[in-house]
Amino acid sequence: MPETHTTSDSVTAADVEYAVRLAATALRGAESPDWDARAGSLEWSCWETVEHLADDLFAYAAQLGPESPPLDAHVPIVWERKRPGGPANVIFADRTTGTAGLVQVLEACGALLAAIVRTKPPAVRSHHVFGAADPEGFAAMGIVETLVHTHDVAEGLGIAWTPDAALCARVLNRLFPHAPADADPWTALLWATGRAELPGRARLTSWRWYGAPAADGE
């Protein structure tokens, strides 16, 4: 049986796998998608946004990968843009392989992050602009990237996308302590990432998460 997501308050490698599996299923099921359509409120196409998502998952795995992960900088990998204004990536999918190839790239990068999260000790920390994070923090970041960028792509492709509320609640609890606890978790996550309004709360024009564990005092 495949490993399923956790039901505790922690965010785990299994949750990364679960989120990527949900996203892959939604994207793979799109009928005759226009992958060059704009992804929601982003300036990128749907294809570029999935590439960016895969690149995020790869980058988080790479950031945790060294024996002594850097605490003050990113691992010095060269990222490049295919066009002005496009995402700066190291990961790109072969367009000739179509949706199947694009989703396979996403799954592969998600598996890399899950594997490194599963094997790194909880005491490990590595640099992120929003706070030096532990493996759980990078897992939560990868899940947020997966959920919200799949939302962006779903808007562009015109497909349904509503992820698991319990999973949304766990990553909100881990990364967005300022998010309202009485709101629907998925809507609250969209609000926390500048993609939705909440009753009495306008859509955010700038936002961040807090990747450092609360115990680190940041």
Buried (B, 14 or more C-beta within 10 A) or exposed (E): EEEEBBEEEBBBBBBBBBBBBBBBEBBBEBEEBEBEBBBBEBEBBBBBBBBBBBBBBBBBBBBBBEEEBBEEEBBEEEEEEEEEEBBEBEBBBEEEEEBEEBBBBBBBBBBBBBBBBBEBEEEBBBBBEBBBBBBBBBBBBBBBBBBBBBBBBBBBBEBEBEBBBEBBBBBBBBBBEEBBEEBBBBBBBBBBBBBBEBEEBEEBEEEBBBBBBEEEEE
